[in-house]
Amino acid sequence: MNPVVVVHGGGASNISKDRKERVRQGIVRAATVGYNILKEGGSAVDAVEGAVTVLEDDPEFNAGCGSVLNVNGEVEMDASIMNGKDLSSGAVSAVRCIANPIKLARLVMEKTPHCFLTDQGAAKFAADMGIPEVPEKQLITERNIKHLEKEKNEKSAQKTDQEKNLGTVGAVALDSEGNVAYATSTGGIVNKMAGRVGDTPCIGSGGYADNDIGAISTTGHGESILKVNLARLTLFHLEQGKTLEEAADSSLGYMKSKLKGLGGVILINTAGDWAVKWTSASMPWAAAKDGKLHSGIDLDETSIADLP
């Protein structure tokens, strides 16, 4: 198999001009890292974890050190990962003071008999696994402090809940052995209640991977995604014989018509075909395959470059 990796930086209502180039560079860097892992013989799981780690470490994205703040001004993060080879999965929610929740999710998948750990249980497991704590202020950006203030002042009168805070990061990959995987990570939504968990750590909503079908990572309004099981729904359409684009359009269209929920998906099938689709205003994405890097942020805007 020719390896493929696709990454997204979250559905977005709008990305300011001054941020666009930094966002583009971040997403391209993540795809390149993931693709290089695959080219060097790494697994699909290695690739999605590597790509998402790059995005968690980039303050431009709502995950890891760029996470948005809850109602108390704190960072609570969610993440999940899945191996399509045997459906093994790992997820964490409401985790604090660690740099890379996706790495913790993978450890849950590989080192425990469970799929999902939360809050204090996840924190104790992280400590047991030797994952260092980082000071919370290391994860908080000036932009997100302002974002929270603005949100509290406006009380979101202008926008419905479904139209804002669509930030997540994610990756899907197919390795040379034909295995697929996904990873998704987020800081959640601005001004959320403490303890709120969205779709990102929920297998079947925030993502899914199965070697018999393909892999998907989602982004968007978490409550809407949870209600329709967006990831598994999209793969169900794929199983029914729809193309990647048709499957994505069907599930995103259903979520929008039923719940007014906006979002986006990246997906690949077992043949290595890939698609990116979204109903939010924009979604930064990049895909690497056959030595070429495809990327974009807004609809009808794709650039293609040779990979270094």
Backbone torsions as a table, in degrees:
resi	resn	phi	psi	omega
1	MET	NA	141.7	170.3
2	ASN	-82.5	122.8	-176.2
3	PRO	-66.6	149.7	-179.9
4	VAL	-138.4	141.0	169.1
5	VAL	-135.6	138.7	175.3
6	VAL	-128.4	136.7	179.4
7	VAL	-128.4	155.1	172.7
8	HIS	-133.9	155.6	-180.0
9	GLY	-113.4	19.9	175.8
10	GLY	98.9	144.3	171.3
11	GLY	-66.7	145.3	-177.3
12	ALA	-138.1	145.7	176.7
13	SER	-75.0	-43.5	171.2
14	ASN	-164.4	143.6	178.9
15	ILE	-114.1	122.3	-177.0
16	SER	-63.0	152.4	-176.6
17	LYS	-55.8	-39.8	-176.2
18	ASP	-69.1	-23.7	179.2
19	ARG	-89.0	-22.8	-170.3
20	LYS	-54.8	-44.8	-177.0
21	GLU	-67.9	-38.6	178.5
22	ARG	-66.2	-39.4	177.7
23	VAL	-64.0	-44.5	179.9
24	ARG	-60.5	-45.5	-179.9
25	GLN	-62.8	-39.9	-179.7
26	GLY	-62.9	-43.0	-175.9
27	ILE	-71.1	-37.3	177.5
28	VAL	-66.3	-40.9	179.2
29	ARG	-61.7	-43.5	-179.4
30	ALA	-63.0	-44.6	-179.8
31	ALA	-64.4	-39.5	-179.6
32	THR	-65.4	-43.3	177.8
33	VAL	-61.5	-46.8	179.7
34	GLY	-61.3	-42.5	-178.6
35	TYR	-66.5	-40.9	179.5
36	ASN	-63.8	-36.2	176.2
37	ILE	-60.6	-43.4	179.6
38	LEU	-66.9	-41.7	-178.8
39	LYS	-64.3	-29.0	179.5
40	GLU	-87.8	8.9	175.5
41	GLY	94.8	6.1	177.9
42	GLY	-68.9	161.7	-179.1
43	SER	-82.1	166.4	176.2
44	ALA	-59.6	-38.0	178.2
45	VAL	-63.6	-44.1	176.5
46	ASP	-57.3	-43.0	-175.1
47	ALA	-67.4	-44.2	-178.4
48	VAL	-70.8	-36.5	176.4
49	GLU	-64.3	-44.0	-179.7
50	GLY	-62.7	-43.3	-179.2
51	ALA	-65.8	-44.3	-178.4
52	VAL	-68.6	-34.4	176.6
53	THR	-59.5	-41.0	177.1
54	VAL	-58.0	-42.2	-177.7
55	LEU	-74.5	-34.3	175.3
56	GLU	-64.2	-31.4	-178.3
57	ASP	-84.7	-3.5	-177.3
58	ASP	-103.3	117.7	-175.2
59	PRO	-65.8	-7.5	178.6
60	GLU	-75.2	-14.5	-172.8
61	PHE	-115.1	149.9	-177.7
62	ASN	-82.7	72.8	177.3
63	ALA	-169.0	151.6	179.1
64	GLY	53.4	-126.6	-171.7
65	CYS	-77.5	4.3	174.4
66	GLY	-116.1	15.5	-173.7
67	SER	-62.8	142.4	175.9
68	VAL	-72.5	167.0	-172.9
69	LEU	-105.3	145.3	176.6
70	ASN	-81.3	-175.3	-174.2
71	VAL	-58.9	-26.7	179.4
72	ASN	-92.6	6.1	-179.1
73	GLY	76.8	23.2	-178.7
74	GLU	-110.2	159.8	175.8
75	VAL	-98.4	123.7	172.3
76	GLU	-128.5	123.8	-170.8
77	MET	-117.8	151.2	179.1
78	ASP	-126.9	148.7	177.0
79	ALA	-159.3	155.1	173.5
80	SER	-151.3	158.4	-177.9
81	ILE	-148.6	149.5	-177.2
82	MET	-149.1	140.4	179.5
83	ASN	-104.6	117.3	-176.4
84	GLY	-69.0	-14.7	-177.8
85	LYS	-65.3	-44.9	-176.5
86	ASP	-133.0	12.0	-178.8
87	LEU	64.1	15.9	176.6
88	SER	-66.7	141.5	-171.0
89	SER	-141.3	151.9	174.4
90	GLY	-143.4	138.9	-179.1
91	ALA	-147.6	151.0	174.0
92	VAL	-136.7	150.5	175.9
93	SER	-139.9	156.3	178.0
94	ALA	54.4	36.8	179.1
95	VAL	-88.8	147.0	-176.9
96	ARG	-128.2	156.1	166.6
97	CYS	58.5	31.0	165.7
98	ILE	-129.2	149.4	-172.5
99	ALA	-75.4	-36.1	-171.4
100	ASN	-133.0	85.7	178.3
101	PRO	-55.5	-29.6	-178.1
102	ILE	-65.5	-33.0	178.1
103	LYS	-68.2	-36.8	177.4
104	LEU	-67.1	-40.3	178.0
105	ALA	-60.3	-40.7	179.6
106	ARG	-65.8	-38.0	178.0
107	LEU	-65.3	-36.7	174.8
108	VAL	-59.5	-43.4	-179.0
109	MET	-63.2	-41.7	-169.6
110	GLU	-98.4	-21.2	-172.4
111	LYS	-117.3	1.4	177.8
112	THR	-131.0	162.8	174.7
113	PRO	-82.6	3.3	-174.4
114	HIS	-103.5	169.9	174.6
115	CYS	-102.4	-26.8	-163.3
116	PHE	-147.2	124.0	173.4
117	LEU	-121.8	146.7	-177.5
118	THR	-128.7	155.2	166.3
119	ASP	45.2	-119.2	-173.4
120	GLN	-66.8	-34.7	177.4
121	GLY	-64.1	-41.5	177.3
122	ALA	-65.6	-38.7	-179.4
123	ALA	-65.2	-43.1	179.0
124	LYS	-64.8	-42.0	178.6
125	PHE	-62.3	-41.9	178.1
126	ALA	-59.0	-44.8	179.1
127	ALA	-63.3	-43.3	179.3
128	ASP	-61.4	-32.8	-178.7
129	MET	-85.5	-0.3	178.1
130	GLY	79.7	17.9	176.5
131	ILE	-77.9	121.8	-175.7
132	PRO	-70.6	144.1	171.7
133	GLU	-77.4	143.5	172.4
134	VAL	-115.9	148.9	178.3
135	PRO	-60.5	139.9	-177.5
136	GLU	-56.0	-37.0	-177.0
137	LYS	-62.2	-20.7	177.5
138	GLN	-68.3	-22.6	-178.0
139	LEU	-95.4	-9.2	-173.5
140	ILE	-100.3	125.9	178.2
141	THR	-101.5	155.3	177.8
142	GLU	-58.3	-38.1	-178.7
143	ARG	-61.0	-40.0	-178.2
144	ASN	-76.5	-26.7	173.0
145	ILE	-64.2	-44.3	178.9
146	LYS	-66.2	-39.3	-179.8
147	HIS	-58.9	-44.8	-179.8
148	LEU	-65.8	-44.4	178.5
149	GLU	-57.9	-45.4	-179.0
150	LYS	-62.1	-44.2	-179.1
151	GLU	-61.6	-43.2	-179.3
152	LYS	-68.2	-37.6	-179.2
153	ASN	-69.6	-41.4	-177.1
154	GLU	-77.7	-24.6	-171.7
155	LYS	50.5	27.9	173.4
156	SER	55.1	32.4	-179.1
157	ALA	-62.5	-35.1	-173.8
158	GLN	-76.8	-32.1	-172.7
159	LYS	-118.7	143.6	172.2
160	THR	-75.9	159.2	-177.8
161	ASP	-57.2	-32.9	-175.8
162	GLN	-70.4	-14.6	-172.7
163	GLU	-99.9	-6.7	-175.0
164	LYS	-120.9	170.9	171.5
165	ASN	54.8	55.6	-176.0
166	LEU	-101.7	22.6	-172.4
167	GLY	-83.8	128.0	176.1
168	THR	-153.0	164.3	166.8
169	VAL	-126.5	153.8	-179.1
170	GLY	-163.2	166.4	178.8
171	ALA	-150.7	149.4	169.6
172	VAL	-130.3	151.5	-178.8
173	ALA	-150.7	154.1	172.0
174	LEU	-125.5	125.7	-178.8
175	ASP	-97.9	178.3	-174.2
176	SER	-68.5	-16.1	176.7
177	GLU	-86.2	-6.5	-178.7
178	GLY	90.1	10.5	177.1
179	ASN	-87.6	144.9	176.5
180	VAL	-115.4	158.9	177.8
181	ALA	-155.8	160.4	171.5
182	TYR	-135.3	157.9	170.4
183	ALA	-144.9	140.1	178.0
184	THR	-139.4	142.2	-177.6
185	SER	-147.4	146.8	-179.1
186	THR	-158.3	160.7	169.5
187	GLY	-96.5	-0.3	177.2
188	GLY	89.2	-145.6	-179.2
189	ILE	-117.3	146.2	-178.2
190	VAL	-59.1	138.5	173.5
191	ASN	66.4	21.1	178.2
192	LYS	-68.4	156.5	172.4
193	MET	-62.5	146.6	174.3
194	ALA	-59.6	134.9	179.8
195	GLY	87.5	-1.7	177.7
196	ARG	-67.8	134.0	177.1
197	VAL	-123.7	133.0	179.5
198	GLY	-100.9	-150.2	-175.9
199	ASP	-78.7	-26.3	-167.1
200	THR	-51.8	-45.2	-178.6
201	PRO	-87.4	2.0	-175.0
202	CYS	-95.2	112.9	-179.0
203	ILE	-60.2	127.9	-178.9
204	GLY	100.9	-20.7	175.5
205	SER	-108.4	-59.2	-179.8
206	GLY	-75.7	-15.3	177.5
207	GLY	172.6	170.4	175.8
208	TYR	-163.4	149.7	177.3
209	ALA	-144.9	131.0	179.0
210	ASP	-149.2	121.8	-177.9
211	ASN	-58.1	-20.0	179.7
212	ASP	-82.6	-13.6	-175.2
213	ILE	-127.5	-59.1	-176.4
214	GLY	157.2	-162.1	-179.5
215	ALA	-141.2	150.5	-176.9
216	ILE	-146.6	144.6	169.0
217	SER	-127.0	138.0	-175.6
218	THR	-113.5	165.3	173.5
219	THR	-151.6	157.7	177.9
220	GLY	137.4	-156.0	-178.3
221	HIS	-73.9	108.2	-169.5
222	GLY	-57.0	-42.3	-178.6
223	GLU	-64.2	-38.2	177.3
224	SER	-67.4	-43.4	-179.3
225	ILE	-60.8	-41.7	178.3
226	LEU	-60.9	-42.1	-174.5
227	LYS	-66.9	-27.9	-179.2
228	VAL	-107.9	3.1	-175.5
229	ASN	47.7	58.6	-167.8
230	LEU	-54.0	-42.3	-176.1
231	ALA	-65.1	-52.3	-176.8
232	ARG	-68.8	-33.8	177.3
233	LEU	-60.3	-44.5	-179.9
234	THR	-62.6	-44.4	179.9
235	LEU	-67.9	-30.5	175.1
236	PHE	-60.7	-44.8	177.8
237	HIS	-61.1	-36.2	178.1
238	LEU	-64.6	-43.3	178.0
239	GLU	-61.8	-30.5	-178.7
240	GLN	-79.8	2.1	174.8
241	GLY	102.2	1.7	176.9
242	LYS	-72.2	154.8	173.1
243	THR	-72.3	168.3	178.2
244	LEU	-56.0	-47.0	-178.9
245	GLU	-63.6	-43.7	179.5
246	GLU	-63.6	-41.6	-179.7
247	ALA	-62.3	-44.9	-179.8
248	ALA	-65.2	-45.4	-179.8
249	ASP	-61.7	-40.4	-178.8
250	SER	-62.6	-49.6	-174.9
251	SER	-72.6	-40.6	177.8
252	LEU	-66.2	-38.1	178.7
253	GLY	-65.5	-39.8	178.1
254	TYR	-62.7	-45.7	-179.0
255	MET	-63.6	-38.1	-178.8
256	LYS	-71.1	-43.8	-177.0
257	SER	-72.7	-36.1	-175.7
258	LYS	-79.3	-38.3	-169.8
259	LEU	-127.8	-0.3	-171.9
260	LYS	59.4	19.5	-178.3
261	GLY	-82.6	131.5	178.7
262	LEU	-101.6	153.1	179.2
263	GLY	-178.0	-167.6	180.0
264	GLY	-156.2	161.5	178.7
265	VAL	-139.8	149.5	165.1
266	ILE	-120.2	136.2	-179.7
267	LEU	-148.2	153.6	175.4
268	ILE	-133.6	153.9	173.3
269	ASN	-108.0	-179.8	-173.8
270	THR	-72.5	-12.8	176.5
271	ALA	-86.6	-8.3	179.9
272	GLY	93.8	6.8	172.6
273	ASP	-76.0	150.8	-178.3
274	TRP	-138.6	160.7	177.8
275	ALA	-149.8	150.8	173.1
276	VAL	-130.6	132.2	-178.1
277	LYS	-145.5	145.0	176.2
278	TRP	-155.1	155.5	177.3
279	THR	-112.4	-8.2	173.9
280	SER	-72.9	174.3	-176.2
281	ALA	-62.1	-39.5	179.1
282	SER	-152.1	165.8	174.8
283	MET	-154.8	108.2	176.8
284	PRO	-63.4	133.3	-178.9
285	TRP	-151.0	159.1	173.1
286	ALA	-152.3	146.1	179.2
287	ALA	-134.5	136.2	179.0
288	ALA	-121.6	127.3	-179.7
289	LYS	-160.1	141.1	175.7
290	ASP	51.4	38.9	176.8
291	GLY	75.7	5.3	179.3
292	LYS	-114.0	145.3	177.8
293	LEU	-116.5	117.4	176.8
294	HIS	-102.5	139.5	178.6
295	SER	-154.1	161.9	178.0
296	GLY	-172.5	170.4	176.4
297	ILE	-129.7	-48.3	-178.0
298	ASP	-101.6	164.1	178.3
299	LEU	-59.1	148.0	176.9
300	ASP	56.6	29.9	178.2
301	GLU	-135.0	105.1	178.8
302	THR	-132.0	132.6	172.8
303	SER	-115.3	146.9	-179.5
304	ILE	-124.4	131.6	-179.9
305	ALA	-137.9	159.7	173.2
306	ASP	-75.9	139.5	175.8
307	LEU	-75.2	143.0	179.9
308	PRO	-63.6	NA	NA
